[in-house]
């Protein structure tokens, strides 16, 4: 059974908890939006770096409200887990949210650019690195 499959927590409450959590952890801005294709959150972190998480509406039309509630609970869990990994020293923030970093020049996330290349097994166009430098 998927995480939070039987949740009764309304989407608006999960969204508010996510916003409050991000603010408490150091975010300097938060926005959420929806359209007929799905939901989006954006938040500012650090020196005004913008992050965007977009999730599409499920293909199933049945029980759409329940699935919407479940997905928002899952999003809250994922964001908390990523930030906890950073707080614990397991990862750095940019590693955890790399795919969601918004390039200000193109207004596109890194994931939107790189994921299709990875799926197509295309070169990423990254420079060769001879020495790995840990942050």
C-alpha positions in Angstrom: 0.0 0.0 0.0 1.4 3.4 -0.9 2.5 5.9 1.8 -0.5 7.8 3.3 -2.9 5.9 1.1 -5.7 6.4 3.7 -4.9 9.9 4.8 -7.7 12.2 5.6 -5.5 15.3 5.9 -6.7 17.9 3.4 -4.3 19.1 0.8 -4.5 22.7 2.1 -3.3 21.5 5.5 -0.4 19.5 4.1 0.6 22.5 1.9 0.5 24.7 5.0 2.6 22.3 7.0 5.2 22.1 4.2 5.3 25.9 4.0 5.7 26.3 7.8 8.4 23.6 7.9 10.4 25.2 5.1 10.2 28.6 6.7 11.3 27.1 10.1 14.2 25.4 8.4 15.5 28.5 6.7 13.6 29.1 3.4 13.2 32.7 2.6 10.1 32.3 0.3 7.4 29.9 -0.7 4.8 29.6 -3.4 2.4 26.9 -4.6 0.4 26.7 -7.7 -1.8 24.3 -9.7 -3.1 23.9 -13.2 -5.0 21.2 -15.0 -1.8 19.1 -15.3 -0.6 19.1 -11.7 0.8 21.0 -8.7 3.9 23.0 -8.2 5.8 24.3 -5.2 8.7 26.7 -5.3 10.8 28.0 -2.5 13.8 30.2 -2.0 16.8 28.9 0.0 20.2 30.4 0.8 21.2 33.3 -1.4 17.9 33.5 -3.2 18.4 30.2 -5.0 15.0 29.0 -6.3 13.8 25.4 -6.2 10.8 24.0 -8.0 9.0 20.7 -7.4 6.3 19.8 -9.9 4.1 16.8 -9.7 1.6 15.8 -12.3 -2.0 14.8 -11.6 -2.4 11.0 -11.5 -3.7 9.3 -14.6 -6.5 7.7 -12.6 -9.6 9.8 -12.4 -11.1 7.6 -9.7 -10.5 8.8 -6.1 -8.6 11.8 -7.4 -9.1 13.7 -4.1 -7.7 10.8 -2.1 -4.7 10.5 -4.4 -4.1 14.3 -4.2 -4.1 14.1 -0.4 -1.8 11.2 -0.4 0.7 12.8 -2.7 0.9 16.0 -0.7 1.6 14.0 2.5 4.3 12.1 0.6 5.8 15.4 -0.6 6.0 16.7 2.9 7.7 13.5 4.0 10.2 13.7 1.2 11.1 17.3 1.8 11.5 16.7 5.5 13.8 13.6 4.8 16.0 15.6 2.4 16.4 18.5 4.8 17.1 16.1 7.7 19.8 14.4 5.5 21.4 17.9 5.1 21.0 18.8 8.8 22.6 15.4 9.8 25.6 15.9 7.5 24.7 13.0 5.2 24.4 15.3 2.2 24.5 19.0 1.2 21.4 20.9 0.2 22.3 21.2 -3.4 22.9 17.5 -3.7 19.5 16.6 -2.2 17.6 19.1 -4.3 19.8 19.2 -7.4 17.1 18.2 -9.9 14.8 21.0 -8.6 17.3 23.9 -8.8 15.8 26.5 -11.1 18.2 28.1 -13.6 17.3 31.8 -13.5 18.3 32.4 -17.1 16.0 29.8 -18.6 13.5 29.4 -15.7 13.9 25.6 -16.1 14.9 23.1 -13.5 18.1 21.1 -13.9 16.1 17.9 -13.8 13.9 19.0 -16.7 17.1 19.4 -18.8 19.1 16.4 -17.6 16.6 13.7 -16.9 15.5 13.3 -20.6 19.2 13.1 -21.5 19.8 10.4 -18.9 16.7 8.4 -20.0 17.9 8.6 -23.6 21.5 7.7 -22.5 22.8 10.8 -24.1 26.0 12.5 -23.0 25.3 15.1 -20.3 27.8 17.6 -21.6 29.6 17.8 -18.3 33.3 18.7 -18.2 35.7 15.9 -17.6 36.9 15.8 -14.0 40.2 14.3 -13.1 40.0 14.9 -9.4 36.9 14.5 -7.2 36.6 17.3 -4.7 34.4 16.7 -1.8 32.5 19.8 -0.5 
